[in-house]
Each structure stands twice: as C-alpha cells, then as structure tokens.
Amino acid sequence: MPILILRLATAWASVAAFQFLADPLLGQLDMPLVAVAVFAWLLAVIMWTAFGVVHEAEVLAHRLGEPYGTLILTLAIVIIEVALISAVMLGAKGAPTLGRDTMFAVLMIVLNGVVGLGLLLGGMKHFAQRYNLKGASSYLAIIIPLAVIPLILPNFTTSVSDGSLTRFQAISFSIFTLLLYGAFLVLQTGRHAEFYREPSSDAPPAQEEDAEIEEAAAGGPIAMPLLLLLLNILPIVLLAKSLAKVLDFGIARLGAPTALGGILIAMIVFTPECITALRAITANQLQRAINLCLGAAASTLGLTVPAILLIGLLTGQNVVLGLSATNMILLAMTLVLSTLTFTGTRTTMLEGAVHLGVFFVFLVLVFSP
C-alpha cells in the first residue's frame, strides 16, 4: 500500500508539474542536460506507473479469471499506446508514419522478441511447454488480416501511390477493423472463452512472487482495483504529450531514423506487459503468456489503426500505413513463423531461437536499412 500511494502521488505530481510548468520544463530542450533530465523524469514516471497498471490488471485477472484478466491488461496498455501516438500526431510537426512504425515495432517486439526470448527461457527450464492450440490459432486468424490489410495492402492499391489510403478506404478499413476485432472479443469472452485458459493437466502451482497479487485479489469486489487501474492509466495519458515533444525533439536533433520514435513508444508502453509475459512463461503458464503476446498484437492492430486513421481524417493529416518492401518481408516472415510455431500443442527452444533471429535482423535494419 505505501508503494501504491507513493507511485500515484509521484505520477499525479508530475502531471501537475508539466501542466503548470510546461514552458520552463520543455522550453529549454536545446540544452542537452535539461533535455536528458526531462526525458529521464518522464520515462521513469511513465514506466513506474505502467507497472502499476500491470499490477492492478493482474489483480483483476485473479478475480475474474482468464481470458478477462489479460484482456483488461492488453486493452489498458493499448489505450496508453494510442494516447502516445495521438499526442505526437497532434503535435505541431505531425508524424505521418508514426502509427505505422509503432504498430510494426509492436509486432516485431512482441511476436519475435518476447515470444522468442520466452520460448527460449521456457524451453531451458521446462523443456517442451503445452498451451491451448485453439486459442493460439484464433489469435493468429485475427492478427493476419488485421496486419496485412493496413500495413501491406496500401502499397498495392492504385488510388494512392505513397502507402496511404483514400478517405473512403480509411473509413471502410476502420469500420472493418473495429467490427472484426469486436467480433473476436465477443467470442473470446463468450462461447469460446475456454480456448484461452491453461490446459487443465498443466495447471501450474502458485508462485511465490504472485503472493502479493493473490492476497490483494482474494475476495472483494472489482471496483477498487478497477479504480486504481484508471488512476494509473490517466497520468500516463496526460504525460504523453510532454513525452512526445521530448522524443520528437531528440530524434530530430540526433538525426536518428524516424522509425526510432515508433520503436521507443512501443518499448515504453509494452515493457511491463512483456515482463509479465516472460514471468508467466518461466512459471510454466505458457497460455497466459500467449494471451498477453498475441493479444497485444491483435489489440494493437484492432484499436490503433482506426484511432490513427480517425485522427488523420479529423485533422487532415496524411497517414502513411504501407510498410517498406524490406519490412513487408519481415512482417510476412513473422506471420509465417508464428503460424508454424503455434500449430502444434507444444513449443521448444528451437522456435524461440528462430524468432529471436528475426528480431535481431529487425534491429539491424532499423539503423542500417
């Protein structure tokens, strides 16, 4: 409880500081020490508060059970992601490729980096790990069209030649994406909820590091953890604009690749969830990790695409979604590998090593395209 109070107090104090002292704090970014200090401050507060979001979501997960718990966590994280992207897009300079770069970075980090490292660590500790095949297959069935339609298809339409969409295409694809993702959520939380639970024969014993969460989740209504979840999310959303200004300034000043902004946002937002997924895998809770990783990919595509297209339509900004030829190959390889990885009922270290290899190639191509 003291840590909870301290975290919320720090987060909301930071919000107040950047609300009333924005000009002194952000008006001196041309001074390197000030820029580094402000970035470190915002990064530390947002990351710490994001871990608070994960903690409260895990409390809800223990009370509600799967798949509701991980669904709440992934939706909360994606809300933070959309807030950060929106803050940059609504900035003075705009960022036509930021949404695309962030979504692609999320897919590479989650489907290759986290899945690869997780399967490698899980294989070293537990050898072959079991999961619910139907749940993993349903995730991939929704991820593939949600990834291919916005990130690859725009490069092959004839209406526009720069990887963006016409107004009619943007509205139609947004509606399609929301309807498809909404249908998936209805099935995930309804008649097919059992697809996203651990195989009963592999139910793992309680872990010592989860004792605090289990104690907090023992009995009681969900109102308090839900309120605490919102109190942790709101400061991140409110600080997003300030962080976006610092990121935009830093990338421009350093002459770094424009895609680095999307990668940093993806890393900042999804680090707590990725750590949670790795903890689940090492605890032999592979299905929960799959729910987190594949659920993060699905919710990112299902909610971020309509959000950035709506911002583009309302503000008149050009939103470029089509990936480069190199990244299209990486995305296609990732989708094929993910399908092969999750077509059996067990995973091994080999699949983890292959996914990590693709993630390494992605990082190299960011700085040396």
PyMOL commands that set and color helices and strands:
alter all, ss='L'
color gray80, all
select helices_A, chain A and resi 2-20+22-26+32-64+68-89+98-126+133-151+153-156+167-189+193-196+200-202+208-217+223-254+259-282+286-315+325-341+349-367
alter helices_A, ss='H'
color red, helices_A
select strands_A, chain A and resi 129-130+346-347
alter strands_A, ss='S'
color yellow, strands_A
deselect
rebuild
show_as cartoon
